[in-house]
Structure formats: C-alpha cells, structure tokens
Amino acid sequence: MASFTPLDAIGMAGVVLMLIAYALTVSGRIDPLRPAALVCNLIGAVAVLVSLTRAFNWSSAVIESAWAVIAAAGLVRWWLRSR
C-alpha cells in the first residue's frame, strides 16, 4: 500500500483550494475574474504541480500548467486594468 507523503498533502491541498474557488464562483459568491478566485486557482495548480514531482503524470502536468498560466494571465490582466 502506498503511503501518503507530504507531497501528496500539498497536491491535495491544491485540489481542495481549486474546488473551493470553483464552488464559490459557480454559486456566485466570488467573481471568477477577481484576484481571490485567480490566486486560489494559481496556488492550487502550482501545488498540484509540486506534488507531481513525486509521481509525474503528463496529462496532469499539462492541465495544471495550463490552469496556472490562465490564472496568472487573469491576474496580470486584472492588475493592468486596475491601474
């Protein structure tokens, strides 16, 4: 049986963070284009990517990389508009 490592915990925390952000945006409690949701998605995706250093998986790496890039681009766009 595989053991649950600190990297697994980091990945799970990232997943939970992204799911919370998604649930809050779908329920209308936070704006998906505002920093709160974008930062949660960025941190969550990076956490999952960190967890992949233990057990690499191409499909997970691609989706989480895309998720992080999209969230980062959204943050840059928000920052530029707020100036």
N, C-alpha and C positions, 0 to 999 in steps of 0.2 A: 504494500500500500504506500502511495506517495505521501510525503509529509508536506504540511502547509508551511511554507517558508516566509521570511519577511518580504521577499519579492512578490510572492503570491498575495500577501496582505496589501502591499502597495497597489497591485493591479486591481484587487477587489475594491479598495477604497476609490480608485479612479472610476471603476464601473458604477459604484454607488453614487458618486458625485455627478456623473453624466446622467444617470437615470433620474436623480432628484431634479437636476436642471431641466431635463426633458418634461418631467411630470409638471413642474411649476410653469413651464411655458405653455404646455398644452391646456393646463387649467386656467390660463390667463393671469396667473399671479405674478409672473415676471415677464418682461419684454425680451424676446429672444435676440433682439438687436442691441441690447444694452450690455454694459460691461459685466454685470452679475452673471448672466447666463453664459456669455462668451468666456469669461475667466473660468467658470466651472467646467465648461467643455474643454478648454485648453489644458487645464491642470489634470482633468480626468484622463484625457487622451495621452498626455505625457506620462502619467502614472502607469497606464496600461503598457505603453511602450517600454518603460523601465522594467516592468515585470516580464516582458518578452526576452530580456537578456538571459533569463534562465532557461526558458524553453521557447526558442524562436519559432514563429509561425508566419509565413509570408502574407497570408490573407489578413491576419490580424494586424500585422505591421503596416500594411498598405492602408487599411481602413482607418486605423488610429492616426497614422501620419496625415492622411487627408483631413481627418476631423480636426487635428491640431492646426494644420495650415489654414483651414477655413475659419476656425475660431480666431486665430491670430490675425488674419486678414480683416475679419469683422471688427476686432479691437482697433486695428490701425485706422480703418475707415471711420469708426466712431470717434476716435481721437482727432482725426483730421477735420471732421465735421463740427466737433465741439470747440474748435479753436476760433 
